[in-house]
Amino acid sequence: MKLELLTDEDLMHLLKRGDKLALLVLYERHSLKVWSYLLKRVPPNSAEDLFQDCFVKVVEKKDGWNGVLKITIRLQTSYSMVQ
């Protein structure tokens, strides 16, 4: 199965089951968006830590993901939570 062809929702279901490659695909798919989002809101030197924290929060909160929120909204929410 090519993970790159799956939807974010399918990847999150795989991540919930412990598939680390699903996280890699989500990271590759959304990292530029998250980075741009952060750079618009915080200084670049703060953005690096927040960037990593956003993806860590997605993993930590994966079991609470209910399929309703898009992953980009979840990442933006994670950014708000780490501030």
C-alpha positions in Angstrom: 0.0 0.0 0.0 1.4 3.4 -0.9 0.8 5.6 2.1 1.3 8.8 0.0 -2.0 8.0 -1.7 -4.0 7.8 1.5 -6.1 10.7 2.9 -5.0 12.4 6.0 -7.9 10.7 7.8 -6.7 7.3 6.7 -3.1 8.2 7.8 -4.4 9.3 11.2 -6.2 6.0 11.6 -2.9 4.2 10.8 -1.0 6.4 13.2 -3.5 5.6 16.0 -2.7 2.0 15.4 1.1 2.7 15.8 2.2 3.1 12.1 5.2 5.4 12.3 5.4 5.7 8.5 1.9 7.3 8.5 3.4 10.1 10.7 6.2 10.5 8.2 3.8 11.0 5.3 1.7 13.5 7.4 4.9 15.3 8.2 6.0 15.5 4.6 2.6 16.6 3.5 2.0 19.3 6.1 5.4 20.5 7.3 5.7 23.4 5.0 2.2 24.6 5.9 2.9 24.4 9.6 6.3 26.1 9.2 4.7 29.0 7.3 1.9 29.3 9.8 4.4 29.5 12.6 6.7 32.0 10.9 3.7 34.4 10.5 3.1 34.3 14.3 6.4 33.9 16.1 10.1 34.9 15.5 12.1 32.4 13.5 14.2 31.3 16.5 11.1 30.3 18.4 9.5 28.7 15.4 11.8 25.7 15.4 10.9 24.4 18.8 7.2 25.1 18.2 7.4 23.3 14.9 8.7 20.2 16.5 6.2 20.5 19.4 3.3 20.7 17.0 4.1 17.3 15.5 4.8 15.8 18.9 1.4 17.0 20.1 -0.3 15.3 17.1 1.3 12.0 18.2 0.5 12.5 21.9 -3.1 13.4 21.1 -3.7 10.9 18.3 -6.0 8.8 20.4 -8.3 11.7 20.9 -8.5 12.5 17.2 -12.1 11.8 16.1 -11.8 12.2 12.3 -13.7 15.5 12.3 -10.9 18.0 12.4 -8.6 18.2 9.4 -5.0 17.5 10.3 -3.9 21.1 9.4 -6.4 22.4 11.9 -5.1 19.9 14.5 -1.6 21.1 13.9 -2.6 24.7 14.3 -4.5 23.8 17.5 -1.4 22.0 18.7 0.6 25.2 18.0 -1.8 27.1 20.3 -1.4 24.5 23.0 2.4 24.7 23.1 2.5 28.4 23.5 
